[in-house]
């Protein structure tokens, strides 16, 4: 299935959310994002650039497991690498705030984006 073309992050976000409906897939993303952030911090604190490779590998590994084995869809990062990265961190932030499940429901219901987003 071909990924639709989006001209803005605001247009892309509902598509991204629709590709992360399964709670288990989102949980795998959160694990990967946590490891990625930890590796980035380690790279900075220890002045070891090799941890940056660990950030990329750990972040993508868990996310892709979620897509290929849980959602059974193609990761959006293949078509939209930058927006997917931004969306991963937005999703992680919403999850930390306890708002991501509501965002999935909002997008599934076809409700418009909130003006503050």
Residue pairs with C-beta under 8 A, 6 or more apart in sequence:
1 74
3 15
3 74
3 76
3 78
3 79
3 80
4 15
6 12
6 15
6 80
6 83
9 83
9 86
9 87
10 113
10 117
12 76
12 80
12 83
12 87
13 87
13 90
13 107
13 113
13 117
14 107
14 113
15 76
16 76
16 83
16 84
16 87
16 91
17 91
17 103
17 104
17 107
18 107
18 108
19 67
19 71
19 73
19 75
19 76
20 26
20 29
20 66
20 71
20 91
20 104
21 71
21 104
21 108
22 66
22 70
22 71
23 101
24 66
24 70
25 66
25 67
25 70
25 71
26 66
26 91
26 95
26 100
26 104
27 66
28 62
28 63
28 65
28 66
28 70
29 62
29 63
29 66
29 88
29 91
29 92
30 92
30 95
31 62
32 58
32 59
32 60
32 61
32 62
32 63
33 59
33 88
33 89
33 92
35 54
35 55
35 58
35 59
35 62
36 55
36 56
36 58
36 59
37 55
39 51
39 52
39 54
39 55
39 58
40 51
40 52
40 55
42 48
42 51
42 54
43 49
43 50
43 51
43 52
43 55
59 88
60 77
63 75
63 77
63 88
64 75
67 73
67 74
67 75
75 84
76 83
76 84
76 87
77 84
77 85
91 100
91 103
94 100
94 103
